[in-house]
Amino acid sequence: MQMYKNIFYGWKIVAASVIILAVGLGTFTSTNSLFVIPVSDELGVSRGQFTLHRTIITLVGAASMVIYGKAIQRFGVKIILILGAIMLGLVTIGYSFASSLLHFYVLSFINGIFFHALGFIVIGILVSDWFTDKKGLATGIAFAGSGLGGAIMIPVVSHIMELTDWRFAYRFIGIFGMAILLPIILFLVKEKPEKIGLKPYISSVNKNADNVIESSAFNLSFGEARKTGRFWFILATLFLITTFSAATNTHTAPFMVDLGYPVATVSAIVSLFMIALTGGKIILGLIYDRYGVMAGNGVIITCCFIFPVAALLSNIPVFPWVYALTMGIASCGASVPVSIFIIRYFGQKDFPVIFSFFTMLATLGAAVSIPAMGAVHDHTGSYFFAWVFFLVIAIFLSLCMIAAEISYKRKL
Protein backbone atom coordinates (compact mmCIF):
# COMPACT_ATOMS: atom_id res chain seq x y z
CA MET A 1 0.00 0.00 0.00
CA GLN A 2 2.83 2.41 0.89
CA MET A 3 4.56 1.65 -2.41
CA TYR A 4 1.34 2.46 -4.28
CA LYS A 5 1.11 5.81 -2.46
CA ASN A 6 4.69 6.68 -3.43
CA ILE A 7 4.06 6.23 -7.16
CA PHE A 8 4.14 9.56 -8.97
CA TYR A 9 0.54 10.40 -9.84
CA GLY A 10 1.49 11.03 -13.46
CA TRP A 11 1.92 7.28 -13.93
CA LYS A 12 -1.65 6.82 -12.68
CA ILE A 13 -2.69 9.36 -15.30
CA VAL A 14 -0.88 7.22 -17.87
CA ALA A 15 -2.75 4.11 -16.65
CA ALA A 16 -6.08 5.95 -16.88
CA SER A 17 -5.13 7.15 -20.35
CA VAL A 18 -4.45 3.58 -21.47
CA ILE A 19 -7.99 2.59 -20.49
CA ILE A 20 -9.56 5.70 -22.03
CA LEU A 21 -7.87 5.10 -25.38
CA ALA A 22 -8.51 1.35 -25.16
CA VAL A 23 -12.23 2.11 -25.16
CA GLY A 24 -12.33 5.43 -27.01
CA LEU A 25 -10.28 4.23 -29.98
CA GLY A 26 -9.61 0.53 -29.47
CA THR A 27 -13.25 -0.40 -28.87
CA PHE A 28 -15.40 2.32 -30.45
CA THR A 29 -13.22 2.64 -33.58
CA SER A 30 -10.94 -0.36 -34.15
CA THR A 31 -13.82 -2.85 -34.18
CA ASN A 32 -15.34 -1.00 -37.14
CA SER A 33 -13.84 -3.35 -39.75
CA LEU A 34 -15.89 -6.23 -38.34
CA PHE A 35 -19.11 -4.47 -39.35
CA VAL A 36 -18.21 -3.73 -42.99
CA ILE A 37 -19.39 -7.01 -44.53
CA PRO A 38 -22.49 -7.81 -42.39
CA VAL A 39 -23.89 -4.26 -42.46
CA SER A 40 -23.20 -3.81 -46.19
CA ASP A 41 -24.85 -7.14 -46.97
CA GLU A 42 -27.95 -6.54 -44.83
CA LEU A 43 -28.51 -2.98 -46.08
CA GLY A 44 -27.72 -3.96 -49.67
CA VAL A 45 -24.98 -1.37 -50.19
CA SER A 46 -21.37 -1.50 -51.37
CA ARG A 47 -18.43 -1.41 -49.01
CA GLY A 48 -17.43 1.99 -50.35
CA GLN A 49 -20.89 3.37 -49.59
CA PHE A 50 -20.93 1.98 -46.07
CA THR A 51 -17.40 3.05 -45.17
CA LEU A 52 -18.27 6.56 -46.32
CA HIS A 53 -19.74 7.02 -42.83
CA ARG A 54 -16.15 6.79 -41.52
CA THR A 55 -15.24 9.65 -43.86
CA ILE A 56 -18.06 11.73 -42.39
CA ILE A 57 -16.68 11.06 -38.92
CA THR A 58 -13.20 12.03 -40.04
CA LEU A 59 -14.21 15.23 -41.85
CA VAL A 60 -16.50 16.44 -39.07
CA GLY A 61 -13.83 15.50 -36.53
CA ALA A 62 -11.21 17.46 -38.46
CA ALA A 63 -13.50 20.49 -38.71
CA SER A 64 -14.31 20.36 -34.99
CA MET A 65 -10.62 20.10 -34.08
CA VAL A 66 -10.29 23.89 -34.05
CA ILE A 67 -12.80 23.98 -31.18
CA TYR A 68 -10.92 21.54 -28.98
CA GLY A 69 -7.98 23.78 -28.11
CA LYS A 70 -10.24 26.56 -26.82
CA ALA A 71 -12.69 24.08 -25.24
CA ILE A 72 -9.90 22.42 -23.25
CA GLN A 73 -8.63 25.81 -22.09
CA ARG A 74 -12.12 26.89 -21.02
CA PHE A 75 -13.69 23.71 -19.63
CA GLY A 76 -10.70 21.47 -18.94
CA VAL A 77 -9.75 17.98 -20.11
CA LYS A 78 -12.07 16.17 -17.71
CA ILE A 79 -15.30 17.73 -19.02
CA ILE A 80 -14.27 16.99 -22.62
CA LEU A 81 -13.56 13.35 -21.74
CA ILE A 82 -16.91 12.92 -19.97
CA LEU A 83 -18.86 14.39 -22.88
CA GLY A 84 -16.95 12.16 -25.30
CA ALA A 85 -17.68 9.02 -23.30
CA ILE A 86 -21.41 9.70 -23.10
CA MET A 87 -21.96 10.86 -26.67
CA LEU A 88 -19.83 8.19 -28.38
CA GLY A 89 -21.52 5.50 -26.30
CA LEU A 90 -24.99 6.74 -27.28
CA VAL A 91 -24.09 7.11 -30.97
CA THR A 92 -22.72 3.57 -31.08
CA ILE A 93 -25.94 2.26 -29.59
CA GLY A 94 -27.79 4.36 -32.16
CA TYR A 95 -26.03 2.53 -35.02
CA SER A 96 -27.77 -0.66 -33.92
CA PHE A 97 -31.17 0.79 -34.85
CA ALA A 98 -30.12 1.98 -38.33
CA SER A 99 -32.23 0.73 -41.22
CA SER A 100 -30.56 2.72 -43.99
CA LEU A 101 -27.27 4.39 -44.89
CA LEU A 102 -28.82 7.77 -44.08
CA HIS A 103 -29.13 6.76 -40.42
CA PHE A 104 -25.43 5.84 -40.34
CA TYR A 105 -24.49 9.12 -42.01
CA VAL A 106 -26.51 11.28 -39.57
CA LEU A 107 -25.20 9.45 -36.51
CA SER A 108 -21.68 9.65 -37.90
CA PHE A 109 -21.96 13.43 -38.08
CA ILE A 110 -22.61 13.47 -34.32
CA ASN A 111 -19.85 10.89 -33.82
CA GLY A 112 -17.41 13.17 -35.63
CA ILE A 113 -18.09 16.09 -33.31
CA PHE A 114 -17.07 14.05 -30.27
CA PHE A 115 -14.63 11.63 -31.92
CA HIS A 116 -11.48 13.41 -30.75
CA ALA A 117 -12.79 13.92 -27.22
CA LEU A 118 -11.47 10.43 -26.41
CA GLY A 119 -8.54 10.54 -28.81
CA PHE A 120 -4.83 11.24 -29.02
CA ILE A 121 -5.09 15.04 -28.93
CA VAL A 122 -6.77 15.24 -25.51
CA ILE A 123 -4.71 12.41 -24.01
CA GLY A 124 -1.53 13.79 -25.60
CA ILE A 125 -2.05 17.17 -23.94
CA LEU A 126 -2.98 15.53 -20.63
CA VAL A 127 0.14 13.33 -20.50
CA SER A 128 2.42 16.11 -21.74
CA ASP A 129 1.30 18.32 -18.83
CA TRP A 130 2.36 15.61 -16.34
CA PHE A 131 5.81 14.73 -17.76
CA THR A 132 9.00 16.63 -18.44
CA ASP A 133 11.30 13.60 -18.60
CA LYS A 134 10.21 10.20 -19.94
CA LYS A 135 7.73 11.96 -22.21
CA GLY A 136 8.28 9.46 -25.04
CA LEU A 137 7.81 6.45 -22.77
CA ALA A 138 4.78 7.95 -20.99
CA THR A 139 3.17 8.90 -24.29
CA GLY A 140 3.95 5.51 -25.84
CA ILE A 141 2.41 3.63 -22.92
CA ALA A 142 -0.66 5.88 -22.87
CA PHE A 143 -1.20 5.67 -26.63
CA ALA A 144 -0.74 1.89 -26.52
CA GLY A 145 -4.22 1.74 -25.09
CA SER A 146 -5.76 2.14 -28.53
CA GLY A 147 -4.10 -1.03 -29.78
CA LEU A 148 -4.66 -2.90 -26.52
CA GLY A 149 -8.38 -2.20 -26.63
CA GLY A 150 -8.59 -3.39 -30.21
CA ALA A 151 -6.59 -6.54 -29.52
CA ILE A 152 -8.93 -7.48 -26.68
CA MET A 153 -12.25 -6.32 -28.09
CA ILE A 154 -11.99 -7.39 -31.75
CA PRO A 155 -12.20 -11.14 -30.96
CA VAL A 156 -14.82 -10.43 -28.27
CA VAL A 157 -17.03 -8.41 -30.61
CA SER A 158 -16.42 -10.91 -33.43
CA HIS A 159 -17.64 -13.72 -31.17
CA ILE A 160 -20.67 -11.70 -30.09
CA MET A 161 -21.57 -11.12 -33.74
CA GLU A 162 -21.30 -14.83 -34.47
CA LEU A 163 -23.64 -15.62 -31.58
CA THR A 164 -26.10 -12.77 -32.21
CA ASP A 165 -25.84 -10.13 -34.96
CA TRP A 166 -24.20 -6.79 -35.74
CA ARG A 167 -27.01 -4.81 -34.10
CA PHE A 168 -26.52 -6.45 -30.71
CA ALA A 169 -22.74 -6.00 -31.10
CA TYR A 170 -23.15 -2.22 -31.52
CA ARG A 171 -25.34 -2.08 -28.39
CA PHE A 172 -22.82 -4.09 -26.41
CA ILE A 173 -19.96 -1.76 -27.45
CA GLY A 174 -21.90 1.39 -26.52
CA ILE A 175 -23.04 0.21 -23.09
CA PHE A 176 -19.72 -1.43 -22.23
CA GLY A 177 -17.82 1.69 -23.28
CA MET A 178 -19.76 4.07 -21.07
CA ALA A 179 -19.67 1.67 -18.10
CA ILE A 180 -15.86 1.51 -18.24
CA LEU A 181 -15.03 5.11 -19.17
CA LEU A 182 -17.15 7.22 -16.85
CA PRO A 183 -15.78 5.90 -13.50
CA ILE A 184 -12.18 6.09 -14.76
CA ILE A 185 -12.57 9.70 -15.93
CA LEU A 186 -14.49 10.86 -12.87
CA PHE A 187 -12.25 9.34 -10.20
CA LEU A 188 -8.75 9.04 -11.70
CA VAL A 189 -8.18 11.89 -14.13
CA LYS A 190 -6.48 15.00 -12.68
CA GLU A 191 -5.84 17.65 -15.28
CA LYS A 192 -2.56 19.23 -14.18
CA PRO A 193 -0.03 18.31 -11.47
CA GLU A 194 -0.15 21.86 -10.09
CA LYS A 195 -3.83 21.41 -9.20
CA ILE A 196 -2.96 18.73 -6.63
CA GLY A 197 0.27 20.31 -5.40
CA LEU A 198 2.71 18.42 -7.65
CA LYS A 199 5.13 19.28 -10.44
CA PRO A 200 5.64 17.53 -13.81
CA TYR A 201 7.81 14.41 -13.62
CA ILE A 202 11.57 14.92 -13.73
CA SER A 203 13.88 11.93 -13.36
CA SER A 204 16.42 11.86 -10.52
CA VAL A 205 19.21 12.49 -13.05
CA ASN A 206 17.70 15.79 -14.12
CA LYS A 207 16.20 17.08 -10.87
CA ASN A 208 18.95 19.65 -10.50
CA ALA A 209 18.88 20.70 -14.14
CA ASP A 210 17.39 24.03 -15.03
CA ASN A 211 14.84 24.48 -17.79
CA VAL A 212 14.61 20.79 -18.70
CA ILE A 213 11.28 21.26 -20.49
CA GLU A 214 12.83 23.70 -22.91
CA SER A 215 15.47 21.22 -24.05
CA SER A 216 14.67 22.01 -27.67
CA ALA A 217 16.97 24.43 -29.48
CA PHE A 218 13.81 26.29 -30.52
CA ASN A 219 10.84 27.81 -28.75
CA LEU A 220 8.65 28.92 -31.63
CA SER A 221 5.12 30.23 -31.72
CA PHE A 222 2.62 28.56 -34.05
CA GLY A 223 3.07 31.39 -36.55
CA GLU A 224 6.86 31.08 -36.46
CA ALA A 225 6.72 27.28 -36.76
CA ARG A 226 4.55 27.49 -39.90
CA LYS A 227 7.30 29.43 -41.65
CA THR A 228 9.78 26.57 -41.32
CA GLY A 229 10.21 23.80 -43.86
CA ARG A 230 10.25 21.11 -41.20
CA PHE A 231 6.71 22.10 -40.12
CA TRP A 232 5.32 21.09 -43.51
CA PHE A 233 7.53 18.01 -43.83
CA ILE A 234 6.24 16.71 -40.48
CA LEU A 235 2.66 17.55 -41.44
CA ALA A 236 3.08 15.65 -44.73
CA THR A 237 4.57 12.67 -42.86
CA LEU A 238 1.67 12.48 -40.41
CA PHE A 239 -0.85 12.91 -43.23
CA LEU A 240 0.64 10.01 -45.20
CA ILE A 241 0.88 7.69 -42.20
CA THR A 242 -2.72 8.46 -41.25
CA THR A 243 -3.74 7.78 -44.85
CA PHE A 244 -2.62 4.15 -44.79
CA SER A 245 -3.24 3.43 -41.09
CA ALA A 246 -6.92 4.47 -41.23
CA ALA A 247 -7.62 2.64 -44.49
CA THR A 248 -5.99 -0.62 -43.41
CA ASN A 249 -7.68 -0.47 -40.01
CA THR A 250 -11.05 -0.54 -41.76
CA HIS A 251 -10.28 -2.88 -44.66
CA THR A 252 -7.89 -5.48 -43.21
CA ALA A 253 -10.64 -7.86 -42.09
CA PRO A 254 -12.57 -7.85 -45.40
CA PHE A 255 -9.25 -8.12 -47.30
CA MET A 256 -8.35 -11.29 -45.42
CA VAL A 257 -11.87 -12.70 -45.82
CA ASP A 258 -11.63 -12.13 -49.58
CA LEU A 259 -8.42 -14.17 -49.62
CA GLY A 260 -10.37 -17.11 -48.18
CA TYR A 261 -9.11 -17.13 -44.61
CA PRO A 262 -11.69 -18.35 -42.04
CA VAL A 263 -13.25 -15.87 -39.63
CA ALA A 264 -11.26 -17.18 -36.66
CA THR A 265 -7.98 -16.70 -38.53
CA VAL A 266 -8.97 -13.22 -39.69
CA SER A 267 -9.84 -12.28 -36.12
CA ALA A 268 -6.43 -13.54 -34.95
CA ILE A 269 -4.62 -11.60 -37.69
CA VAL A 270 -6.42 -8.37 -36.80
CA SER A 271 -5.70 -9.00 -33.13
CA LEU A 272 -1.99 -9.38 -33.91
CA PHE A 273 -2.17 -6.04 -35.71
CA MET A 274 -3.64 -4.49 -32.56
CA ILE A 275 -1.04 -6.16 -30.34
CA ALA A 276 1.72 -4.77 -32.57
CA LEU A 277 0.03 -1.38 -32.40
CA THR A 278 0.09 -1.65 -28.62
CA GLY A 279 3.62 -2.92 -28.08
CA GLY A 280 4.98 -0.83 -30.95
CA LYS A 281 3.99 2.41 -29.24
CA ILE A 282 5.82 1.52 -26.05
CA ILE A 283 8.89 0.32 -27.96
CA LEU A 284 8.89 3.41 -30.18
CA GLY A 285 8.62 5.67 -27.13
CA LEU A 286 11.66 3.97 -25.60
CA ILE A 287 13.62 4.18 -28.86
CA TYR A 288 12.88 7.88 -29.31
CA ASP A 289 13.84 8.60 -25.67
CA ARG A 290 17.03 6.52 -25.69
CA TYR A 291 18.35 6.53 -29.25
CA GLY A 292 16.93 9.68 -30.79
CA VAL A 293 14.58 10.80 -33.52
CA MET A 294 16.27 9.18 -36.50
CA ALA A 295 16.38 5.77 -34.82
CA GLY A 296 12.65 5.90 -34.13
CA ASN A 297 11.97 7.17 -37.63
CA GLY A 298 14.05 4.34 -39.07
CA VAL A 299 11.84 1.73 -37.40
CA ILE A 300 8.70 3.36 -38.79
CA ILE A 301 10.14 3.71 -42.30
CA THR A 302 11.26 0.06 -42.40
CA CYS A 303 7.81 -1.19 -41.44
CA CYS A 304 6.15 1.15 -43.95
CA PHE A 305 8.03 -0.61 -46.75
CA ILE A 306 7.46 -4.13 -45.47
CA PHE A 307 3.69 -4.18 -44.84
CA PRO A 308 2.49 -3.41 -48.43
CA VAL A 309 4.80 -6.09 -49.81
CA ALA A 310 3.53 -8.57 -47.22
CA ALA A 311 -0.06 -7.66 -48.16
CA LEU A 312 0.65 -8.37 -51.83
CA LEU A 313 1.98 -11.81 -50.82
CA SER A 314 -0.77 -12.58 -48.29
CA ASN A 315 -2.12 -15.49 -50.28
CA ILE A 316 0.90 -17.30 -48.81
CA PRO A 317 -0.13 -18.16 -45.21
CA VAL A 318 2.90 -16.69 -43.40
CA PHE A 319 2.62 -13.22 -44.90
CA PRO A 320 -0.68 -12.08 -43.29
CA TRP A 321 1.12 -12.33 -39.96
CA VAL A 322 4.10 -10.35 -41.26
CA TYR A 323 1.65 -7.79 -42.63
CA ALA A 324 -0.20 -7.49 -39.31
CA LEU A 325 3.00 -7.08 -37.29
CA THR A 326 4.65 -4.45 -39.51
CA MET A 327 1.38 -2.65 -40.23
CA GLY A 328 0.78 -2.25 -36.50
CA ILE A 329 4.23 -0.78 -35.86
CA ALA A 330 4.05 1.49 -38.93
CA SER A 331 0.69 2.86 -37.74
CA CYS A 332 2.31 3.95 -34.47
CA GLY A 333 3.97 6.69 -36.49
CA ALA A 334 0.68 8.61 -36.56
CA SER A 335 0.61 9.06 -32.79
CA VAL A 336 3.72 8.45 -30.66
CA PRO A 337 6.20 10.74 -32.50
CA VAL A 338 3.86 13.75 -32.69
CA SER A 339 4.67 15.14 -29.24
CA ILE A 340 8.35 14.32 -29.72
CA PHE A 341 8.51 16.04 -33.10
CA ILE A 342 6.81 19.18 -31.78
CA ILE A 343 9.09 19.49 -28.74
CA ARG A 344 12.24 18.81 -30.77
CA TYR A 345 11.55 20.92 -33.83
CA PHE A 346 9.50 23.80 -32.37
CA GLY A 347 9.72 23.77 -28.56
CA GLN A 348 7.03 23.96 -25.89
CA LYS A 349 5.69 27.47 -26.49
CA ASP A 350 2.62 26.65 -28.60
CA PHE A 351 2.55 22.89 -28.10
CA PRO A 352 -1.28 22.48 -27.81
CA VAL A 353 -1.95 24.66 -30.86
CA ILE A 354 0.61 22.89 -33.08
CA PHE A 355 -0.55 19.48 -31.83
CA SER A 356 -4.16 20.32 -32.69
CA PHE A 357 -3.22 21.64 -36.13
CA PHE A 358 -1.17 18.57 -37.03
CA THR A 359 -3.91 16.22 -35.82
CA MET A 360 -6.63 18.15 -37.64
CA LEU A 361 -4.97 18.14 -41.06
CA ALA A 362 -3.50 14.64 -40.73
CA THR A 363 -6.99 13.21 -40.26
CA LEU A 364 -7.91 14.37 -43.75
CA GLY A 365 -5.78 11.48 -44.99
CA ALA A 366 -8.20 9.09 -43.30
CA ALA A 367 -11.19 10.92 -44.78
CA VAL A 368 -9.95 10.19 -48.28
CA SER A 369 -8.28 6.82 -47.89
CA ILE A 370 -11.02 4.78 -46.19
CA PRO A 371 -13.68 5.14 -48.92
CA ALA A 372 -11.01 5.22 -51.65
CA MET A 373 -9.72 1.81 -50.59
CA GLY A 374 -13.29 0.54 -50.57
CA ALA A 375 -13.83 2.01 -54.04
CA VAL A 376 -10.67 0.29 -55.32
CA HIS A 377 -12.15 -3.03 -54.24
CA ASP A 378 -15.60 -2.22 -55.64
CA HIS A 379 -14.23 -1.35 -59.09
CA THR A 380 -11.41 -3.88 -59.45
CA GLY A 381 -12.56 -6.75 -57.23
CA SER A 382 -9.37 -6.68 -55.16
CA TYR A 383 -7.15 -4.42 -53.05
CA PHE A 384 -4.06 -4.88 -55.25
CA PHE A 385 -3.71 -1.28 -56.40
CA ALA A 386 -4.21 0.00 -52.85
CA TRP A 387 -1.14 -1.92 -51.65
CA VAL A 388 0.94 -0.63 -54.56
CA PHE A 389 -0.15 2.92 -53.70
CA PHE A 390 0.83 2.45 -50.05
CA LEU A 391 4.28 1.31 -51.19
CA VAL A 392 4.64 4.61 -53.07
CA ILE A 393 3.48 6.46 -49.94
CA ALA A 394 6.30 4.78 -47.98
CA ILE A 395 8.84 6.38 -50.31
CA PHE A 396 7.40 9.88 -49.91
CA LEU A 397 7.01 9.78 -46.13
CA SER A 398 10.59 8.50 -45.79
CA LEU A 399 11.84 11.50 -47.75
CA CYS A 400 9.72 13.86 -45.63
CA MET A 401 11.09 12.50 -42.35
CA ILE A 402 14.66 12.84 -43.57
CA ALA A 403 14.04 16.34 -44.95
CA ALA A 404 12.53 17.50 -41.61
CA GLU A 405 15.65 16.40 -39.73
CA ILE A 406 17.95 18.03 -42.30
CA SER A 407 15.98 21.29 -42.03
CA TYR A 408 16.28 21.14 -38.24
CA LYS A 409 20.04 20.51 -38.28
CA ARG A 410 20.68 23.34 -40.73
CA LYS A 411 18.96 25.84 -38.42
CA LEU A 412 20.90 24.83 -35.29
Beta strands, then each sheet from edge to edge (+ up, - down):
end
